[in-house]
Structures are given as structure tokens and as C-alpha cells.
Amino acid sequence: KRAAAPKRAAAPKRAAAPKKALPKKKAAPARKPAPRKPKKADGPLVWFPNATAPEWLDGSMVGDRGFDPLGLGKPVQYLQIELDNLDQNKDFNPAGAILGTLTPDATTVSEESLQPYNEVFDIQRFRECELIHGRWCMLATLGALVAELTTGVSWVDAGKIELEGSQYLGFQIPFDLTTLVILEVLLMGYIEVARNGTKDLEARCYPGGPFDPLNLAEDPEKAFELKTAEIKHCRLAMVAFFGFSWQALFTDSTSPVNDLKAFLG
């Protein structure tokens, strides 16, 4: 028998190479939270929190905030009454009974009268009046402030200065006050007659054309934003000029500029 071969000595185990430290990953920069978009109101916007808009103010008009505490914009309804009993042989003739109500179909404009709308208490007519009064108040408020800042004369005392000699921003005008009043009456009269001759309800409020030389109202969305901004400024200007008038009538100051300085000072 062959002798068994001697066992080989096991080779010494090599020491494991030290693991290289992995480079630390840089922490990702914290993401800024996306700005939250303002939540849209579930219903139409209203002038006061939790206020309830009347049913005839559904938010479809520009700047509609559901403000009509006296119900002036409520659609007009007429009572239909039957003829009274008119018998001269009786000592009592009962009045006719109410048959029902009648609501006009739509707002129309005609040229047959000075009041062109078929309904005086119509919400479309109120909107036209609001815009016209608001635009005048924007001009009046800005004019009162600019004139006083440039001349030092308040808007209340401006008429006294004009009686001494017609001027504008300190520059003499070659017309007397009577001539200026006549020119103003003729010019404004022509403008009002031309405006009342327009039957288009939209054009009566927003004529466009020369009143929009930069064509800002071509885009419908942009036009809606501009109309909303205008009606807000109109309402603010009406409140501002009402404040000017109240202070001039019931306080010792007739200068809105001085009143503003006193308020801020």
C-alpha cells in the first residue's frame, strides 16, 4: 500500500483590505414650498364677509359684490288690475281686483325721450350712472389735489379766483368766466346728446374707439380686469369726493391737502 501523501499546510489568509470610505453625499437643498394659490370663493364675491347677495345680483356684472341694501336693482314688476266698477247709480263702486304681475322682457333703449331706458329703475341704467358719476369723481378728485398742490388754492376757493380772472394752473386764459361757462354748456350738451343717441347698452358704458387709443380692451380677459379696476377706482373716488365735500361743509378746513397732512402728521 502506498503511503498517504502528507497534507499541505493551509496558506495563510490574507488580511482583508480596508474598505475605502465612500464620499459623503451632499444633502439636497431644501425645496421652497410652492406658494399657495388663494382659494376661490365657492359662491359669488360679496361686499361683506358672510353677506348674502340678492338673487338679482348673480355676479355676472363687472364689479358685482352683491351690494343693494335698498333693493333698487330688483327687476321691476307691474300689477295687472282689472277695470273698476263704474256705475253712477250705485253708492259704492269696488276697485278692480289684481289679476297678476307683469315683468318686462329685457332692457331696451330708445331715442324718443330724454330718459332713453324703458325702465328708470333698471340695473343696467344704474351701472351706466355709476360709471359716469365715478369717472367724473376721479377727474374731480385728481383735479382738486393737483390744482391745490400747484397753485396753493383749494378747490372750494377756486371759483373766487376765477371771478377775478380766468386762469388754469396759474396761467391766464383769454376768456372771461361767462364765455367759459357757455363753452362748457355747449360742449357737454353735445356730448350728452351724442351719448344718449347710442342704443347699444355695452357702447353706452364702454364706447372704446378714441377712448381706447392703445387698444387695451382687445383681449376679453384683459378687458374684464380693466373694467373691474375702473369700477373699483370709480367707487373709491366717489367716496373720496364725498369726504372732500363733507369736510368743506362741516369743518373749518376746505383744503383736502392740509387735512391729509394733519392726518399723517
C-alpha positions as CSV (number, residue, x, y, z in Angstrom):
1,K,0.0,0.0,0.0
2,R,1.2,3.4,-0.8
3,A,1.7,5.7,2.0
4,A,-0.7,8.7,2.1
5,A,0.7,11.9,0.8
6,P,1.3,14.4,3.5
7,K,-1.3,17.2,3.8
8,R,-0.2,20.6,2.6
9,A,-0.2,23.3,5.1
10,A,-3.0,25.7,4.5
11,A,-1.9,29.0,3.1
12,P,-2.2,31.9,5.5
13,K,-5.3,34.0,4.9
14,R,-4.6,37.4,3.5
15,A,-5.8,40.3,5.6
16,A,-8.9,42.0,4.0
17,A,-8.0,45.3,2.5
18,P,-9.6,48.2,4.4
19,K,-12.7,49.5,2.7
20,K,-12.4,52.9,1.3
21,A,-14.7,55.4,2.9
22,L,-17.3,56.5,0.4
23,P,-17.6,60.2,-0.1
24,K,-20.5,61.7,1.8
25,K,-23.3,62.8,-0.4
26,K,-24.3,66.4,-0.1
27,A,-27.7,66.9,1.3
28,A,-30.1,68.1,-1.4
29,P,-31.1,71.7,-0.9
30,A,-34.4,72.1,0.8
31,R,-37.1,72.9,-1.7
32,K,-39.1,76.0,-1.1
33,P,-42.7,75.3,-0.6
34,A,-44.7,76.4,-3.6
35,P,-46.8,79.5,-2.9
36,R,-50.3,78.6,-2.2
37,K,-52.8,79.9,-4.6
38,P,-55.7,81.8,-2.9
39,K,-58.7,79.7,-2.7
40,K,-61.5,80.8,-4.8
41,A,-64.8,81.6,-3.1
42,D,-67.4,78.9,-3.5
43,G,-70.1,81.5,-4.5
44,P,-70.1,85.0,-5.9
45,L,-67.9,87.6,-4.2
46,V,-69.8,89.8,-1.7
47,W,-69.1,93.2,-0.3
48,F,-69.1,92.0,3.3
49,P,-68.0,88.6,4.8
50,N,-70.8,86.1,5.1
51,A,-73.2,88.6,3.4
52,T,-75.9,87.1,1.2
53,A,-76.2,88.6,-2.3
54,P,-79.8,89.2,-3.5
55,E,-80.9,86.9,-6.3
56,W,-80.9,89.6,-8.9
57,L,-77.2,90.2,-8.3
58,D,-75.7,86.9,-9.5
59,G,-72.1,88.1,-10.0
60,S,-72.3,88.4,-13.8
61,M,-71.8,92.1,-14.0
62,V,-68.3,93.6,-13.7
63,G,-67.6,94.6,-10.0
64,D,-70.8,93.0,-8.7
65,R,-70.4,92.4,-5.0
66,G,-74.0,91.8,-4.0
67,F,-74.5,95.3,-2.5
68,D,-78.0,96.5,-2.8
69,P,-79.4,97.1,0.7
70,L,-82.4,99.1,-0.6
71,G,-83.3,96.6,-3.4
72,L,-83.1,99.3,-6.0
73,G,-81.8,96.9,-8.7
74,K,-84.6,94.4,-8.2
75,P,-86.4,93.7,-11.5
76,V,-89.5,95.8,-11.9
77,Q,-92.9,94.1,-11.8
78,Y,-96.2,95.7,-12.7
79,L,-99.5,94.8,-11.3
80,Q,-102.3,93.9,-13.7
81,I,-105.6,95.1,-12.3
82,E,-109.0,94.7,-13.9
83,L,-111.2,97.6,-14.5
84,D,-113.0,99.3,-11.6
85,N,-116.8,99.1,-11.4
86,L,-118.0,102.5,-12.5
87,D,-121.8,102.5,-12.1
88,Q,-123.0,106.0,-11.2
89,N,-126.3,104.6,-9.9
90,K,-124.5,102.8,-7.1
91,D,-123.3,104.4,-3.9
92,F,-120.2,102.2,-3.8
93,N,-118.0,101.0,-6.7
94,P,-115.4,98.4,-5.8
95,A,-111.9,98.7,-7.2
96,G,-110.7,96.2,-9.7
97,A,-109.0,93.1,-8.4
98,I,-105.4,92.2,-9.0
99,L,-105.1,89.8,-11.9
100,G,-101.4,89.1,-11.8
101,T,-97.9,90.7,-12.4
102,L,-96.0,91.6,-15.5
103,T,-92.2,91.7,-15.8
104,P,-90.6,93.4,-18.8
105,D,-88.8,91.1,-21.1
106,A,-85.5,93.0,-21.4
107,T,-83.8,96.4,-21.1
108,T,-84.2,98.5,-24.2
109,V,-83.0,101.9,-25.2
110,S,-84.8,104.4,-27.5
111,E,-84.3,107.9,-28.7
112,E,-87.9,109.0,-28.1
113,S,-87.3,110.7,-24.7
114,L,-84.6,112.3,-22.6
115,Q,-84.6,109.2,-20.4
116,P,-83.7,106.6,-23.0
117,Y,-84.2,103.4,-20.9
118,N,-87.5,101.7,-20.9
119,E,-87.2,101.2,-17.1
120,V,-85.9,104.0,-14.9
121,F,-85.1,101.6,-12.0
122,D,-83.2,99.2,-14.1
123,I,-79.9,97.7,-13.0
124,Q,-78.2,98.4,-16.4
125,R,-79.2,102.1,-16.1
126,F,-77.8,102.1,-12.6
127,R,-74.5,100.7,-13.9
128,E,-74.3,103.4,-16.5
129,C,-75.0,106.1,-14.0
130,E,-72.4,104.6,-11.6
131,L,-69.7,104.6,-14.2
132,I,-70.4,108.2,-15.4
133,H,-70.5,109.6,-11.8
134,G,-67.4,107.6,-10.9
135,R,-65.4,108.9,-13.9
136,W,-66.3,112.5,-13.1
137,C,-65.3,111.9,-9.5
138,M,-62.0,110.5,-10.5
139,L,-61.3,113.6,-12.5
140,A,-62.6,115.9,-9.8
141,T,-60.6,114.3,-7.0
142,L,-57.4,114.3,-9.0
143,G,-58.1,117.9,-10.2
144,A,-58.7,119.2,-6.7
145,L,-55.5,117.7,-5.4
146,V,-53.3,118.7,-8.4
147,A,-54.7,122.2,-8.6
148,E,-54.1,122.9,-4.9
149,L,-50.6,121.4,-5.0
150,T,-49.6,123.6,-8.0
151,T,-51.4,126.8,-7.1
152,G,-52.0,126.7,-3.3
153,V,-55.7,127.4,-3.8
154,S,-58.2,124.9,-2.6
155,W,-61.0,123.6,-4.8
156,V,-63.6,125.5,-2.7
157,D,-61.9,128.8,-3.3
158,A,-61.1,128.2,-6.9
159,G,-64.3,129.9,-8.1
160,K,-63.4,133.1,-6.3
161,I,-60.1,133.3,-8.1
162,E,-61.9,132.7,-11.4
163,L,-64.1,135.6,-10.8
164,E,-61.1,137.9,-10.6
165,G,-59.7,136.5,-13.9
166,S,-59.9,133.2,-15.7
167,Q,-56.8,131.1,-15.3
168,Y,-55.7,127.5,-15.2
169,L,-52.7,126.3,-13.1
170,G,-51.7,129.9,-12.7
171,F,-51.8,130.7,-16.5
172,Q,-54.2,133.3,-17.7
173,I,-56.9,132.2,-20.1
174,P,-58.1,134.7,-22.8
175,F,-61.8,134.2,-21.9
176,D,-63.9,135.6,-19.2
177,L,-65.9,133.4,-16.9
178,T,-69.2,133.9,-18.8
179,T,-67.6,132.7,-22.0
180,L,-66.1,129.7,-20.4
181,V,-69.5,128.7,-18.9
182,I,-71.2,129.0,-22.3
183,L,-68.5,126.9,-24.0
184,E,-68.7,124.2,-21.3
185,V,-72.5,124.0,-21.5
186,L,-72.4,123.7,-25.3
187,L,-69.6,121.1,-25.3
188,M,-71.1,119.0,-22.5
189,G,-74.6,119.3,-24.1
190,Y,-73.3,118.0,-27.4
191,I,-71.5,115.1,-25.7
192,E,-74.6,114.1,-23.7
193,V,-76.9,114.2,-26.7
194,A,-74.4,112.1,-28.7
195,R,-74.1,109.6,-25.8
196,N,-77.9,109.3,-25.4
197,G,-78.2,108.6,-29.1
198,T,-76.3,105.3,-28.7
199,K,-78.7,102.3,-28.4
200,D,-76.0,99.7,-27.8
201,L,-76.0,99.0,-24.0
202,E,-72.3,98.0,-24.0
203,A,-71.2,101.0,-26.0
204,R,-73.1,103.4,-23.7
205,C,-70.8,102.3,-20.8
206,Y,-67.6,101.3,-22.7
207,P,-67.6,103.2,-26.1
208,G,-64.0,102.2,-27.0
209,G,-62.6,103.8,-30.2
210,P,-61.0,107.1,-29.4
211,F,-61.5,106.4,-25.7
212,D,-59.2,103.3,-26.0
213,P,-56.3,104.6,-28.2
214,L,-53.9,101.8,-27.1
215,N,-56.5,99.0,-27.8
216,L,-56.1,97.7,-24.2
217,A,-59.6,96.1,-24.3
218,E,-58.9,93.9,-27.3
219,D,-58.2,90.8,-25.1
220,P,-61.5,89.9,-23.4
221,E,-59.7,88.7,-20.2
222,K,-57.6,91.9,-20.0
223,A,-60.7,94.0,-20.8
224,F,-62.6,92.4,-17.8
225,E,-59.7,93.1,-15.5
226,L,-59.5,96.7,-16.6
227,K,-63.3,97.2,-16.2
228,T,-63.1,95.7,-12.7
229,A,-60.2,98.1,-11.8
230,E,-62.1,101.0,-13.2
231,I,-65.3,100.4,-11.3
232,K,-63.3,100.0,-8.1
233,H,-61.5,103.3,-8.7
234,C,-64.8,104.9,-9.5
235,R,-66.3,103.9,-6.2
236,L,-63.3,105.0,-4.3
237,A,-63.3,108.4,-6.0
238,M,-66.9,108.9,-5.2
239,V,-66.3,108.2,-1.5
240,A,-63.2,110.5,-1.6
241,F,-65.0,113.4,-3.1
242,F,-67.9,113.0,-0.8
243,G,-65.4,113.3,2.0
244,F,-64.0,116.5,0.4
245,S,-67.4,118.0,0.3
246,W,-68.3,116.9,3.9
247,Q,-65.2,118.4,5.3
248,A,-65.7,121.7,3.4
249,L,-69.3,122.0,4.6
250,F,-69.0,120.9,8.3
251,T,-65.4,121.6,9.3
252,D,-63.2,124.7,9.4
253,S,-60.9,123.3,6.7
254,T,-61.6,123.5,3.0
255,S,-58.2,122.0,1.9
256,P,-58.0,118.2,1.4
257,V,-54.2,118.5,1.2
258,N,-54.0,120.1,4.6
259,D,-56.4,117.6,6.0
260,L,-54.2,114.8,4.7
261,K,-51.1,116.3,6.1
262,A,-52.8,116.7,9.5
263,F,-54.0,113.1,9.4
264,L,-50.5,111.8,8.5
265,G,-48.6,114.2,10.8
